[in-house]
């Protein structure tokens, strides 16, 4: 028989990619709209939207493995890259004010997200709305405290120790 031709798309990661992380960020930002989020908040929300049981919420979308620390180590970079993709697609807006640079779902975000109709996307949207209902009204410092209480040492690994010791706003 013939030789197998290597699939050139196999080098493009689908899971844990900037695209996947960007889409999750967009789902979260849309659920939180009109709230704008800092990169730190997006990192926290990216973890929490797929691990809602960490907040005693609905079953997590992703497995609640005891060694989730490894996935947290790459989140900030992926969130940064994902937000850049969203900015290029004009799906998010930059809000630059006294609170710093933050991101907000753009005008086209709801229409774009309506196109994501697979069951996983629908469940992700539900989890994002649950997260928005439970944390969306809290200031960033309070969310940081919730994350630190619930995730403990993990926050040091994906945010850096200095973030935990900033004065509350």
C-alpha positions as CSV (number, residue, x, y, z in Angstrom):
1,X,0.0,0.0,0.0
2,X,0.9,3.7,-0.2
3,X,2.8,5.7,2.3
4,X,1.0,7.7,4.9
5,X,1.2,11.4,4.2
6,X,1.9,13.4,7.4
7,X,-1.0,15.7,8.3
8,X,0.3,19.3,8.2
9,X,-2.3,20.4,10.7
10,X,-1.1,18.1,13.4
11,X,1.4,20.8,14.6
12,X,-1.5,23.3,15.2
13,X,-2.7,22.8,18.8
14,X,-6.5,22.9,19.3
15,X,-6.7,22.3,23.0
16,X,-4.9,24.7,25.4
17,X,-4.2,27.0,22.5
18,X,-4.5,30.8,22.2
19,X,-7.7,30.3,20.1
20,X,-9.4,28.1,22.7
21,X,-8.4,30.4,25.5
22,X,-9.4,33.5,23.6
23,X,-12.9,32.0,22.9
24,X,-13.3,31.2,26.6
25,X,-12.3,34.7,27.5
26,X,-14.8,36.1,25.0
27,X,-17.6,33.9,26.5
28,X,-16.7,35.2,30.0
29,X,-16.5,38.8,28.9
30,X,-19.8,38.5,27.1
31,X,-21.4,37.0,30.3
32,X,-19.9,39.9,32.4
33,X,-20.8,42.6,29.9
34,X,-20.6,45.6,30.4
35,X,-17.9,44.9,33.0
36,X,-14.3,45.1,31.7
37,X,-11.7,42.7,33.1
38,X,-7.9,43.0,33.7
39,X,-5.6,40.3,32.4
40,X,-5.4,38.9,35.9
41,X,-9.1,38.6,36.2
42,X,-9.3,36.9,32.8
43,X,-6.7,34.4,34.0
44,X,-8.7,33.7,37.1
45,X,-12.0,33.5,35.2
46,X,-10.4,31.2,32.5
47,X,-9.6,28.7,35.2
48,X,-12.9,29.1,37.1
49,X,-15.2,28.9,34.1
50,X,-14.0,25.3,33.4
51,X,-13.5,24.4,37.1
52,X,-16.8,25.8,38.5
53,X,-16.8,23.1,41.2
54,X,-13.8,24.9,42.7
55,X,-16.4,27.5,43.8
56,X,-18.9,24.8,44.8
57,X,-20.8,25.6,41.6
58,X,-22.0,23.3,38.8
59,X,-20.0,20.3,37.8
60,X,-16.7,21.4,36.2
61,X,-16.4,21.2,32.4
62,X,-12.8,20.0,32.6
63,X,-11.7,17.2,34.9
64,X,-10.9,18.3,38.5
65,X,-7.6,16.6,38.6
66,X,-5.6,17.1,41.8
67,X,-2.6,18.2,39.8
68,X,-4.2,21.1,37.9
69,X,-1.3,23.3,38.8
70,X,0.4,22.5,35.5
71,X,-2.4,23.9,33.4
72,X,-2.4,27.1,35.5
73,X,1.3,27.8,34.7
74,X,0.5,28.4,31.0
75,X,-2.8,30.3,31.4
76,X,-1.4,33.9,31.6
77,X,0.5,33.6,28.3
78,X,-2.4,31.9,26.6
79,X,-4.8,34.5,27.9
80,X,-2.6,37.3,26.6
81,X,-2.3,35.6,23.2
82,X,-6.0,34.8,23.1
83,X,-6.9,38.4,23.8
84,X,-4.6,39.6,21.0
85,X,-6.6,37.3,18.7
86,X,-9.9,38.8,19.9
87,X,-8.5,42.3,19.4
88,X,-7.5,41.5,15.9
89,X,-11.0,40.2,15.2
90,X,-12.5,43.3,16.8
91,X,-14.5,41.1,19.2
92,X,-13.2,42.9,22.3
93,X,-12.5,46.5,23.2
94,X,-9.7,48.0,25.3
95,X,-10.8,50.1,28.3
96,X,-7.9,52.2,29.5
97,X,-8.8,54.2,32.6
98,X,-7.8,54.8,36.2
99,X,-8.1,51.0,36.9
100,X,-5.5,50.3,34.2
101,X,-5.9,48.5,30.9
102,X,-8.9,46.1,30.8
103,X,-10.9,44.3,28.2
104,X,-14.6,44.3,27.5
105,X,-16.8,42.3,25.1
106,X,-17.2,44.2,21.8
107,X,-20.5,44.9,20.0
108,X,-20.0,41.9,17.7
109,X,-19.3,39.4,20.5
110,X,-22.9,38.2,21.1
111,X,-23.5,37.6,17.4
112,X,-20.2,35.7,17.0
113,X,-20.9,33.6,20.1
114,X,-24.4,32.7,18.9
115,X,-22.6,30.9,16.0
116,X,-21.0,28.5,18.6
117,X,-23.8,26.1,19.0
118,X,-22.1,22.8,19.9
119,X,-23.0,21.4,23.3
120,X,-19.6,22.2,24.8
121,X,-20.0,25.9,23.8
122,X,-23.5,26.0,25.2
123,X,-22.4,24.5,28.5
124,X,-19.4,26.9,28.6
125,X,-21.8,29.8,28.2
126,X,-24.0,28.5,31.0
127,X,-20.9,28.2,33.3
128,X,-19.8,31.8,32.3
129,X,-23.3,33.1,33.2
130,X,-23.1,31.2,36.6
131,X,-19.7,32.7,37.2
132,X,-20.9,36.2,36.3
133,X,-23.9,35.8,38.7
134,X,-21.6,34.8,41.5
135,X,-18.5,37.0,41.0
136,X,-19.4,39.6,38.4
137,X,-20.4,42.3,40.9
138,X,-17.2,41.9,43.0
139,X,-14.3,44.3,42.6
140,X,-11.0,42.7,41.4
141,X,-9.5,42.7,44.9
142,X,-12.4,40.6,46.2
143,X,-12.2,38.2,43.3
144,X,-8.4,37.9,44.0
145,X,-9.3,37.0,47.6
146,X,-11.9,34.4,46.5
147,X,-9.3,32.8,44.2
148,X,-6.6,32.8,46.9
149,X,-9.0,31.3,49.4
150,X,-10.3,28.6,47.0
151,X,-7.2,27.8,45.1
152,X,-4.6,28.6,47.7
153,X,-1.0,28.0,46.5
154,X,-2.0,27.8,42.9
155,X,-2.5,31.6,42.7
156,X,1.2,32.0,43.5
157,X,2.1,29.9,40.5
158,X,-0.1,31.6,37.9
159,X,-0.1,35.1,39.1
160,X,3.0,35.6,41.1
161,X,3.4,36.3,44.8
162,X,3.4,40.1,44.4
163,X,-0.2,40.1,43.1
164,X,-1.4,38.5,46.3
165,X,0.2,41.2,48.5
166,X,-1.2,44.2,46.6
167,X,-3.3,46.4,48.9
168,X,-7.1,45.9,48.4
169,X,-8.8,48.6,46.4
